[in-house]
C-alpha cells in the first residue's frame, strides 16, 4: 500500500497555504448567499491544481487519483467542505472519459482549457425517473446528418448555470438483441449555455449552496458529431471510467469534512468551561470524539488502498466502494458529534459545524447510496444472491475479470 511521501506532504502544505486565504467566514457567506466561490476557484487554477490529474501533454499535472484525493481532502479539511471541493472536483476527474476515449481533436480542444480552469464542464447523467438504474434513462439524441438533437431532462447537474459544456449521457438507440441493456447509450460533450434549447433551474437544497445543483431540460439541443465521446452506443462503458475515481475522491472529501469538524469540536471541548472545568474532561464528550478520530483514520487508510489499486491499473471496485462507505459514515458521525459537542451553539451558523453537518450528510447518498454499496459487497464480495432486480449485462465483462456492473454497483 502506498504511504505518505514527501510529494504528498508538499501537496498538503501547498493546498493549505492557498486555503488559508479563505476562512470560514468566506464559505459561510458564500453558502448563505448561494454564490459560487470564484476567488477560490481562480486561486486553485492559478496554482495549477485544477488540472492535477490531467495528462501533461494537455497542460495537466499528470498525477494520479491518489494525489487528487489528497488535494480534495485538504480542501474540505480547510473548512471549505463540499462547497470548496465541489467547485473543482468535476474538473479533476469528470473529464476522464474524454481523456481515455475522446478523439485527438476533442482532447486537444478541451482538455487544456479544463486544466487551466478556463472551461467548466458539468456532468449530465442522473434523471428524475431513472435513479441508479442508468439503463432506464429517457433523454434521447436523434441524429440528423452531422448533428445530434437532444431531448429530455436531467437532475442534480452540478454547476449547470456556470458551465460552458456538459458531458451528457443520452440514448441514441434501443439495445441490440443479445446485448446489454446499456447498449445504445452515447456520451456527448454538449454546449450548455444555449437558452433557446436548454432550460436550467436551480434546485433548492439543504446544503452546499455555494455550488448550485440544477434540473436541466433539453429541447432539441444540437450537438455536432465531432463532440461525441468515442463510438455511438458505448457511452455507458466510457462513463464507467469516471465512477471509481469519483467514489475515491468523494470519500477523501468526506474524511476532510470529518477532520475539520473534529478539529473544531476538540477546540470547543478544551475551551468551553461548565461546572468549573472544560467539558472535554467528561468522558461523555471525549470518548465520542476519540472514536470519531479512529474512524476517520481507518477511512483514510481505505482511501489510500483504493487509490493505490486504481493508479496501479488494478481492479478496484471493492476498494473504491468500501472507501466511499467508510468515509461517508466516518465523516458524518464526526460532523454530527461536533454539533453535539457544541450543544446549542452547534446549531448556530457562526460556529460552522452545522454547515459541516449539512454537507457531510449528502456523502451518505451521493454519488451512490450506502445501501447500494452494501448490495454490491454482499453480492460480489460475499456471494450472496442479490435481493433486488436489475438488468444483467452479459456483454460488459472486462478483460481483467471485473464486470461493468461491479464497477457501477
Secondary structure, DSSP 8 states (H G I E B T S, - for coil): -----HHHHHHHHHHHHHHTTS-HHHHHHHHHHT---HHHHHHHHHTT-TTTTS-GGGTS----HHHHHHHHHHHIIIIIHHHHHHHHHHHHHTTHHHHHHS-HHHHHHHHHHHHHT---EEEE---TTTTT-GGG---EEEEETTEEEEEEEEEEEETTTT-SEEEEEEE-S---TTS-TTTTEEEEEEE---TTTEEEEE---SS-TTS-EEEEEEEEEEEEGGGEESSTTBHHHHHGGGHHHHHHHHHHHHHHHHHHHHHHHHHHHHH-EETTEEGGGSHHHHHHHHHHHHHHHHHHHHHHHHHHHHHTT---HHHHHHHHHHHHHHHHHHHHHHHHHHGGGGGSGGGSHHHHHHHHHGGGTSSS-HHHHHHHIIIIIT----SS-----TT-B-TTS-BHHHHH-
